[in-house]
Amino acid sequence: MAERMLKFTTVERTTPAKRAATARTGDFHEIYADFIDAKAAEQASRCSQCGVPFCQTHCPLHNNIPDWLRMTAEGRLEEAYHLSQATNSMPEICGRICPQDRLCEGSCTIEQSGHGTVTIGAVERYLTDKAWEEGWVAPLRAGPLRGQSVGVIGAGPAGLAAAERLREGGYEVTIYDRHDRAGGLLIYGIPGFKLEKEVVERRTRRLAEGGIAFKLNFEVGRDATLEQLRQRHDSVLIATGVYAARDLIVPGAGSAGVTPALDYLIASNRTGLGDSVPGFESGELNAEGRDVVVVGGGDTAMDCVRTAVRQGAKSVTCLYRRDRANMPGSTREVAHAEEEGVVFEWLAAPRAVLGEADQAAGLRAARMRLGPPDATGRQSPEEVEGGAFDLPADLVIKALGFDPEDLPRGFDAPGLAVTRWGTVKADFKTMETTLPGVFAAGDIVRGASLVVWAIRDGRDAADAIHSYLQAKVSAPALVAAE
């Protein structure tokens, strides 16, 4: 009913209640509450029901956002949930961690007109959390069994999304992952204050209960080569993500107390899950009582600074070589970090780690200014003469981004072609690699990117694998007919 919508002129934008910084920095629980039913309906009713929904077109999954917002406003919650999950394998996860300010909400028409965007992410999270509570999330059921199997390497969002879709299509699916829990960076890379682990675990439980096999602590190249998996399955999907940390190339970078972001975050997340983590227990990967400097400006850097605050760091500083406007991380995450006491040193770059080889004691940095654009069109940072300064730091965390690991060597698969950036080379349309029947999806193809893109790639890869396997089945029959 259209009269329930278009309330953006009379109803102000409201986000779910957020815990105060003084309360939330003492634990790793999520900082936002869910909407109550009435508030979700009210906020959904602000949607202008655009003829051309830019929110939908700018969502990598092309979610039917205006339609499920309308259903939410009308109280048709179960219908709204089913529509939201029709295009998204993990809507409650995207609702929590997607940078909506850069995607759907950033493209909202009423935001452009000055009325404040519809809180799309919060409503998406609300709908799926409600669905889990009410039992609307149906068990995963396999379609008519086809007698074909697919091996998926990597239990992150791309691999999980592909596996779900393939299982629904009637394929036997086995997921291989080198970690002891499924979820990839969802479980070990993203802190609980953004994504509590039970939210991920209930998704992976649903897949396991639906007949998808998980082979954990399984490393391709160690426990089986890629070729052996090709012999075991009718098709293989590579969805490993990118985990190789970019290094800090300055004097003293090899000192004790300088650590990659992912090592630090994995130690924190494992500890939160109840594991014994020697590096955390020894203090090596624990920020408690320490002066922490995180180098980098993306969402991983924000995860690190906010984790350090919760671990009881003495001080936490984020060092970034460009200004706030050019920071790649979510503006929402930067604001959260500032609320929690993180100090940002904008236009500053590391020049040396101070102290002795057995322990960092500080970080020397240089002031920067933005010069002419680089090859990507962004202004290049230039050092300001005489702008050096020192920061206390006995824990320096490198959050400079991630590159692909050397998969051809690691998988013992010299025929697996990669790009000059080290990502797996896959056909743009079919997602098939240079090895027949081997497909690739997610960050290992596109480079470090967003979870929502990984889900999109995983679903697309599943469809491509289905087409490949269907052609494989029908080919002998065509030859016989001739």
Secondary structure as a PSIPRED ss2 file (coil, helix, strand):
# PSIPRED VFORMAT (PSIPRED V4.0)

   1 M C   1.000  0.000  0.000
   2 A H   0.000  1.000  0.000
   3 E H   0.000  1.000  0.000
   4 R H   0.000  1.000  0.000
   5 M C   1.000  0.000  0.000
   6 L C   1.000  0.000  0.000
   7 K H   0.000  1.000  0.000
   8 F H   0.000  1.000  0.000
   9 T H   0.000  1.000  0.000
  10 T C   1.000  0.000  0.000
  11 V C   1.000  0.000  0.000
  12 E C   1.000  0.000  0.000
  13 R C   1.000  0.000  0.000
  14 T C   1.000  0.000  0.000
  15 T C   1.000  0.000  0.000
  16 P C   1.000  0.000  0.000
  17 A C   1.000  0.000  0.000
  18 K E   0.000  0.000  1.000
  19 R C   1.000  0.000  0.000
  20 A C   1.000  0.000  0.000
  21 A H   0.000  1.000  0.000
  22 T H   0.000  1.000  0.000
  23 A H   0.000  1.000  0.000
  24 R H   0.000  1.000  0.000
  25 T C   1.000  0.000  0.000
  26 G C   1.000  0.000  0.000
  27 D C   1.000  0.000  0.000
  28 F C   1.000  0.000  0.000
  29 H C   1.000  0.000  0.000
  30 E C   1.000  0.000  0.000
  31 I C   1.000  0.000  0.000
  32 Y E   0.000  0.000  1.000
  33 A C   1.000  0.000  0.000
  34 D C   1.000  0.000  0.000
  35 F C   1.000  0.000  0.000
  36 I C   1.000  0.000  0.000
  37 D H   0.000  1.000  0.000
  38 A H   0.000  1.000  0.000
  39 K H   0.000  1.000  0.000
  40 A H   0.000  1.000  0.000
  41 A H   0.000  1.000  0.000
  42 E H   0.000  1.000  0.000
  43 Q H   0.000  1.000  0.000
  44 A H   0.000  1.000  0.000
  45 S C   1.000  0.000  0.000
  46 R C   1.000  0.000  0.000
  47 C C   1.000  0.000  0.000
  48 S C   1.000  0.000  0.000
  49 Q C   1.000  0.000  0.000
  50 C C   1.000  0.000  0.000
  51 G C   1.000  0.000  0.000
  52 V C   1.000  0.000  0.000
  53 P C   1.000  0.000  0.000
  54 F H   0.000  1.000  0.000
  55 C H   0.000  1.000  0.000
  56 Q H   0.000  1.000  0.000
  57 T H   0.000  1.000  0.000
  58 H C   1.000  0.000  0.000
  59 C C   1.000  0.000  0.000
  60 P C   1.000  0.000  0.000
  61 L C   1.000  0.000  0.000
  62 H C   1.000  0.000  0.000
  63 N C   1.000  0.000  0.000
  64 N C   1.000  0.000  0.000
  65 I H   0.000  1.000  0.000
  66 P H   0.000  1.000  0.000
  67 D H   0.000  1.000  0.000
  68 W H   0.000  1.000  0.000
  69 L H   0.000  1.000  0.000
  70 R H   0.000  1.000  0.000
  71 M H   0.000  1.000  0.000
  72 T H   0.000  1.000  0.000
  73 A H   0.000  1.000  0.000
  74 E C   1.000  0.000  0.000
  75 G C   1.000  0.000  0.000
  76 R C   1.000  0.000  0.000
  77 L H   0.000  1.000  0.000
  78 E H   0.000  1.000  0.000
  79 E H   0.000  1.000  0.000
  80 A H   0.000  1.000  0.000
  81 Y H   0.000  1.000  0.000
  82 H H   0.000  1.000  0.000
  83 L H   0.000  1.000  0.000
  84 S H   0.000  1.000  0.000
  85 Q H   0.000  1.000  0.000
  86 A H   0.000  1.000  0.000
  87 T C   1.000  0.000  0.000
  88 N C   1.000  0.000  0.000
  89 S C   1.000  0.000  0.000
  90 M C   1.000  0.000  0.000
  91 P H   0.000  1.000  0.000
  92 E H   0.000  1.000  0.000
  93 I H   0.000  1.000  0.000
  94 C H   0.000  1.000  0.000
  95 G H   0.000  1.000  0.000
  96 R H   0.000  1.000  0.000
  97 I H   0.000  1.000  0.000
  98 C C   1.000  0.000  0.000
  99 P C   1.000  0.000  0.000
 100 Q H   0.000  1.000  0.000
 101 D H   0.000  1.000  0.000
 102 R H   0.000  1.000  0.000
 103 L C   1.000  0.000  0.000
 104 C C   1.000  0.000  0.000
 105 E H   0.000  1.000  0.000
 106 G H   0.000  1.000  0.000
 107 S H   0.000  1.000  0.000
 108 C C   1.000  0.000  0.000
 109 T H   0.000  1.000  0.000
 110 I H   0.000  1.000  0.000
 111 E H   0.000  1.000  0.000
 112 Q H   0.000  1.000  0.000
 113 S C   1.000  0.000  0.000
 114 G C   1.000  0.000  0.000
 115 H C   1.000  0.000  0.000
 116 G C   1.000  0.000  0.000
 117 T C   1.000  0.000  0.000
 118 V C   1.000  0.000  0.000
 119 T C   1.000  0.000  0.000
 120 I H   0.000  1.000  0.000
 121 G H   0.000  1.000  0.000
 122 A H   0.000  1.000  0.000
 123 V H   0.000  1.000  0.000
 124 E H   0.000  1.000  0.000
 125 R H   0.000  1.000  0.000
 126 Y H   0.000  1.000  0.000
 127 L H   0.000  1.000  0.000
 128 T H   0.000  1.000  0.000
 129 D H   0.000  1.000  0.000
 130 K H   0.000  1.000  0.000
 131 A H   0.000  1.000  0.000
 132 W H   0.000  1.000  0.000
 133 E H   0.000  1.000  0.000
 134 E H   0.000  1.000  0.000
 135 G C   1.000  0.000  0.000
 136 W C   1.000  0.000  0.000
 137 V C   1.000  0.000  0.000
 138 A C   1.000  0.000  0.000
 139 P C   1.000  0.000  0.000
 140 L C   1.000  0.000  0.000
 141 R C   1.000  0.000  0.000
 142 A C   1.000  0.000  0.000
 143 G C   1.000  0.000  0.000
 144 P C   1.000  0.000  0.000
 145 L C   1.000  0.000  0.000
 146 R C   1.000  0.000  0.000
 147 G C   1.000  0.000  0.000
 148 Q C   1.000  0.000  0.000
 149 S E   0.000  0.000  1.000
 150 V E   0.000  0.000  1.000
 151 G E   0.000  0.000  1.000
 152 V E   0.000  0.000  1.000
 153 I E   0.000  0.000  1.000
 154 G C   1.000  0.000  0.000
 155 A C   1.000  0.000  0.000
 156 G C   1.000  0.000  0.000
 157 P H   0.000  1.000  0.000
 158 A H   0.000  1.000  0.000
 159 G H   0.000  1.000  0.000
 160 L H   0.000  1.000  0.000
 161 A H   0.000  1.000  0.000
 162 A H   0.000  1.000  0.000
 163 A H   0.000  1.000  0.000
 164 E H   0.000  1.000  0.000
 165 R H   0.000  1.000  0.000
 166 L H   0.000  1.000  0.000
 167 R H   0.000  1.000  0.000
 168 E H   0.000  1.000  0.000
 169 G C   1.000  0.000  0.000
 170 G C   1.000  0.000  0.000
 171 Y C   1.000  0.000  0.000
 172 E E   0.000  0.000  1.000
 173 V E   0.000  0.000  1.000
 174 T E   0.000  0.000  1.000
 175 I E   0.000  0.000  1.000
 176 Y E   0.000  0.000  1.000
 177 D C   1.000  0.000  0.000
 178 R C   1.000  0.000  0.000
 179 H C   1.000  0.000  0.000
 180 D C   1.000  0.000  0.000
 181 R C   1.000  0.000  0.000
 182 A C   1.000  0.000  0.000
 183 G C   1.000  0.000  0.000
 184 G C   1.000  0.000  0.000
 185 L H   0.000  1.000  0.000
 186 L H   0.000  1.000  0.000
 187 I H   0.000  1.000  0.000
 188 Y H   0.000  1.000  0.000
 189 G C   1.000  0.000  0.000
 190 I C   1.000  0.000  0.000
 191 P C   1.000  0.000  0.000
 192 G C   1.000  0.000  0.000
 193 F C   1.000  0.000  0.000
 194 K C   1.000  0.000  0.000
 195 L C   1.000  0.000  0.000
 196 E C   1.000  0.000  0.000
 197 K H   0.000  1.000  0.000
 198 E H   0.000  1.000  0.000
 199 V H   0.000  1.000  0.000
 200 V H   0.000  1.000  0.000
 201 E H   0.000  1.000  0.000
 202 R H   0.000  1.000  0.000
 203 R H   0.000  1.000  0.000
 204 T H   0.000  1.000  0.000
 205 R H   0.000  1.000  0.000
 206 R H   0.000  1.000  0.000
 207 L H   0.000  1.000  0.000
 208 A H   0.000  1.000  0.000
 209 E H   0.000  1.000  0.000
 210 G C   1.000  0.000  0.000
 211 G C   1.000  0.000  0.000
 212 I C   1.000  0.000  0.000
 213 A E   0.000  0.000  1.000
 214 F E   0.000  0.000  1.000
 215 K E   0.000  0.000  1.000
 216 L C   1.000  0.000  0.000
 217 N C   1.000  0.000  0.000
 218 F C   1.000  0.000  0.000
 219 E C   1.000  0.000  0.000
 220 V E   0.000  0.000  1.000
 221 G C   1.000  0.000  0.000
 222 R C   1.000  0.000  0.000
 223 D C   1.000  0.000  0.000
 224 A E   0.000  0.000  1.000
 225 T C   1.000  0.000  0.000
 226 L H   0.000  1.000  0.000
 227 E H   0.000  1.000  0.000
 228 Q H   0.000  1.000  0.000
 229 L H   0.000  1.000  0.000
 230 R H   0.000  1.000  0.000
 231 Q H   0.000  1.000  0.000
 232 R H   0.000  1.000  0.000
 233 H C   1.000  0.000  0.000
 234 D C   1.000  0.000  0.000
 235 S E   0.000  0.000  1.000
 236 V E   0.000  0.000  1.000
 237 L E   0.000  0.000  1.000
 238 I E   0.000  0.000  1.000
 239 A C   1.000  0.000  0.000
 240 T C   1.000  0.000  0.000
 241 G C   1.000  0.000  0.000
 242 V C   1.000  0.000  0.000
 243 Y C   1.000  0.000  0.000
 244 A E   0.000  0.000  1.000
 245 A E   0.000  0.000  1.000
 246 R C   1.000  0.000  0.000
 247 D C   1.000  0.000  0.000
 248 L C   1.000  0.000  0.000
 249 I C   1.000  0.000  0.000
 250 V C   1.000  0.000  0.000
 251 P C   1.000  0.000  0.000
 252 G C   1.000  0.000  0.000
 253 A C   1.000  0.000  0.000
 254 G C   1.000  0.000  0.000
 255 S C   1.000  0.000  0.000
 256 A C   1.000  0.000  0.000
 257 G C   1.000  0.000  0.000
 258 V E   0.000  0.000  1.000
 259 T E   0.000  0.000  1.000
 260 P E   0.000  0.000  1.000
 261 A H   0.000  1.000  0.000
 262 L H   0.000  1.000  0.000
 263 D H   0.000  1.000  0.000
 264 Y H   0.000  1.000  0.000
 265 L H   0.000  1.000  0.000
 266 I H   0.000  1.000  0.000
 267 A H   0.000  1.000  0.000
 268 S H   0.000  1.000  0.000
 269 N H   0.000  1.000  0.000
 270 R H   0.000  1.000  0.000
 271 T H   0.000  1.000  0.000
 272 G H   0.000  1.000  0.000
 273 L C   1.000  0.000  0.000
 274 G C   1.000  0.000  0.000
 275 D C   1.000  0.000  0.000
 276 S C   1.000  0.000  0.000
 277 V C   1.000  0.000  0.000
 278 P H   0.000  1.000  0.000
 279 G H   0.000  1.000  0.000
 280 F H   0.000  1.000  0.000
 281 E H   0.000  1.000  0.000
 282 S C   1.000  0.000  0.000
 283 G C   1.000  0.000  0.000
 284 E C   1.000  0.000  0.000
 285 L C   1.000  0.000  0.000
 286 N C   1.000  0.000  0.000
 287 A C   1.000  0.000  0.000
 288 E C   1.000  0.000  0.000
 289 G C   1.000  0.000  0.000
 290 R C   1.000  0.000  0.000
 291 D E   0.000  0.000  1.000
 292 V E   0.000  0.000  1.000
 293 V E   0.000  0.000  1.000
 294 V E   0.000  0.000  1.000
 295 V E   0.000  0.000  1.000
 296 G C   1.000  0.000  0.000
 297 G C   1.000  0.000  0.000
 298 G C   1.000  0.000  0.000
 299 D H   0.000  1.000  0.000
 300 T H   0.000  1.000  0.000
 301 A H   0.000  1.000  0.000
 302 M H   0.000  1.000  0.000
 303 D H   0.000  1.000  0.000
 304 C H   0.000  1.000  0.000
 305 V H   0.000  1.000  0.000
 306 R H   0.000  1.000  0.000
 307 T H   0.000  1.000  0.000
 308 A H   0.000  1.000  0.000
 309 V H   0.000  1.000  0.000
 310 R H   0.000  1.000  0.000
 311 Q C   1.000  0.000  0.000
 312 G C   1.000  0.000  0.000
 313 A C   1.000  0.000  0.000
 314 K C   1.000  0.000  0.000
 315 S E   0.000  0.000  1.000
 316 V E   0.000  0.000  1.000
 317 T E   0.000  0.000  1.000
 318 C E   0.000  0.000  1.000
 319 L E   0.000  0.000  1.000
 320 Y C   1.000  0.000  0.000
 321 R C   1.000  0.000  0.000
 322 R C   1.000  0.000  0.000
 323 D C   1.000  0.000  0.000
 324 R H   0.000  1.000  0.000
 325 A H   0.000  1.000  0.000
 326 N H   0.000  1.000  0.000
 327 M C   1.000  0.000  0.000
 328 P C   1.000  0.000  0.000
 329 G C   1.000  0.000  0.000
 330 S C   1.000  0.000  0.000
 331 T H   0.000  1.000  0.000
 332 R H   0.000  1.000  0.000
 333 E H   0.000  1.000  0.000
 334 V H   0.000  1.000  0.000
 335 A H   0.000  1.000  0.000
 336 H H   0.000  1.000  0.000
 337 A H   0.000  1.000  0.000
 338 E H   0.000  1.000  0.000
 339 E H   0.000  1.000  0.000
 340 E C   1.000  0.000  0.000
 341 G C   1.000  0.000  0.000
 342 V C   1.000  0.000  0.000
 343 V E   0.000  0.000  1.000
 344 F E   0.000  0.000  1.000
 345 E E   0.000  0.000  1.000
 346 W C   1.000  0.000  0.000
 347 L C   1.000  0.000  0.000
 348 A E   0.000  0.000  1.000
 349 A E   0.000  0.000  1.000
 350 P E   0.000  0.000  1.000
 351 R E   0.000  0.000  1.000
 352 A E   0.000  0.000  1.000
 353 V E   0.000  0.000  1.000
 354 L E   0.000  0.000  1.000
 355 G E   0.000  0.000  1.000
 356 E E   0.000  0.000  1.000
 357 A C   1.000  0.000  0.000
 358 D C   1.000  0.000  0.000
 359 Q E   0.000  0.000  1.000
 360 A E   0.000  0.000  1.000
 361 A E   0.000  0.000  1.000
 362 G E   0.000  0.000  1.000
 363 L E   0.000  0.000  1.000
 364 R E   0.000  0.000  1.000
 365 A E   0.000  0.000  1.000
 366 A E   0.000  0.000  1.000
 367 R E   0.000  0.000  1.000
 368 M E   0.000  0.000  1.000
 369 R E   0.000  0.000  1.000
 370 L E   0.000  0.000  1.000
 371 G E   0.000  0.000  1.000
 372 P E   0.000  0.000  1.000
 373 P E   0.000  0.000  1.000
 374 D C   1.000  0.000  0.000
 375 A C   1.000  0.000  0.000
 376 T C   1.000  0.000  0.000
 377 G C   1.000  0.000  0.000
 378 R C   1.000  0.000  0.000
 379 Q E   0.000  0.000  1.000
 380 S E   0.000  0.000  1.000
 381 P E   0.000  0.000  1.000
 382 E E   0.000  0.000  1.000
 383 E E   0.000  0.000  1.000
 384 V E   0.000  0.000  1.000
 385 E E   0.000  0.000  1.000
 386 G E   0.000  0.000  1.000
 387 G E   0.000  0.000  1.000
 388 A E   0.000  0.000  1.000
 389 F E   0.000  0.000  1.000
 390 D E   0.000  0.000  1.000
 391 L E   0.000  0.000  1.000
 392 P E   0.000  0.000  1.000
 393 A C   1.000  0.000  0.000
 394 D C   1.000  0.000  0.000
 395 L E   0.000  0.000  1.000
 396 V E   0.000  0.000  1.000
 397 I E   0.000  0.000  1.000
 398 K E   0.000  0.000  1.000
 399 A C   1.000  0.000  0.000
 400 L C   1.000  0.000  0.000
 401 G C   1.000  0.000  0.000
 402 F E   0.000  0.000  1.000
 403 D E   0.000  0.000  1.000
 404 P C   1.000  0.000  0.000
 405 E C   1.000  0.000  0.000
 406 D C   1.000  0.000  0.000
 407 L H   0.000  1.000  0.000
 408 P H   0.000  1.000  0.000
 409 R H   0.000  1.000  0.000
 410 G H   0.000  1.000  0.000
 411 F C   1.000  0.000  0.000
 412 D C   1.000  0.000  0.000
 413 A C   1.000  0.000  0.000
 414 P C   1.000  0.000  0.000
 415 G C   1.000  0.000  0.000
 416 L C   1.000  0.000  0.000
 417 A C   1.000  0.000  0.000
 418 V E   0.000  0.000  1.000
 419 T C   1.000  0.000  0.000
 420 R C   1.000  0.000  0.000
 421 W C   1.000  0.000  0.000
 422 G C   1.000  0.000  0.000
 423 T C   1.000  0.000  0.000
 424 V E   0.000  0.000  1.000
 425 K C   1.000  0.000  0.000
 426 A C   1.000  0.000  0.000
 427 D C   1.000  0.000  0.000
 428 F C   1.000  0.000  0.000
 429 K C   1.000  0.000  0.000
 430 T C   1.000  0.000  0.000
 431 M C   1.000  0.000  0.000
 432 E E   0.000  0.000  1.000
 433 T C   1.000  0.000  0.000
 434 T C   1.000  0.000  0.000
 435 L C   1.000  0.000  0.000
 436 P C   1.000  0.000  0.000
 437 G C   1.000  0.000  0.000
 438 V E   0.000  0.000  1.000
 439 F E   0.000  0.000  1.000
 440 A E   0.000  0.000  1.000
 441 A C   1.000  0.000  0.000
 442 G C   1.000  0.000  0.000
 443 D H   0.000  1.000  0.000
 444 I H   0.000  1.000  0.000
 445 V H   0.000  1.000  0.000
 446 R H   0.000  1.000  0.000
 447 G C   1.000  0.000  0.000
 448 A C   1.000  0.000  0.000
 449 S C   1.000  0.000  0.000
 450 L C   1.000  0.000  0.000
 451 V H   0.000  1.000  0.000
 452 V H   0.000  1.000  0.000
 453 W H   0.000  1.000  0.000
 454 A H   0.000  1.000  0.000
 455 I H   0.000  1.000  0.000
 456 R H   0.000  1.000  0.000
 457 D H   0.000  1.000  0.000
 458 G H   0.000  1.000  0.000
 459 R H   0.000  1.000  0.000
 460 D H   0.000  1.000  0.000
 461 A H   0.000  1.000  0.000
 462 A H   0.000  1.000  0.000
 463 D H   0.000  1.000  0.000
 464 A H   0.000  1.000  0.000
 465 I H   0.000  1.000  0.000
 466 H H   0.000  1.000  0.000
 467 S H   0.000  1.000  0.000
 468 Y H   0.000  1.000  0.000
 469 L H   0.000  1.000  0.000
 470 Q H   0.000  1.000  0.000
 471 A H   0.000  1.000  0.000
 472 K H   0.000  1.000  0.000
 473 V H   0.000  1.000  0.000
 474 S H   0.000  1.000  0.000
 475 A H   0.000  1.000  0.000
 476 P H   0.000  1.000  0.000
 477 A H   0.000  1.000  0.000
 478 L H   0.000  1.000  0.000
 479 V H   0.000  1.000  0.000
 480 A H   0.000  1.000  0.000
 481 A H   0.000  1.000  0.000
 482 E C   1.000  0.000  0.000
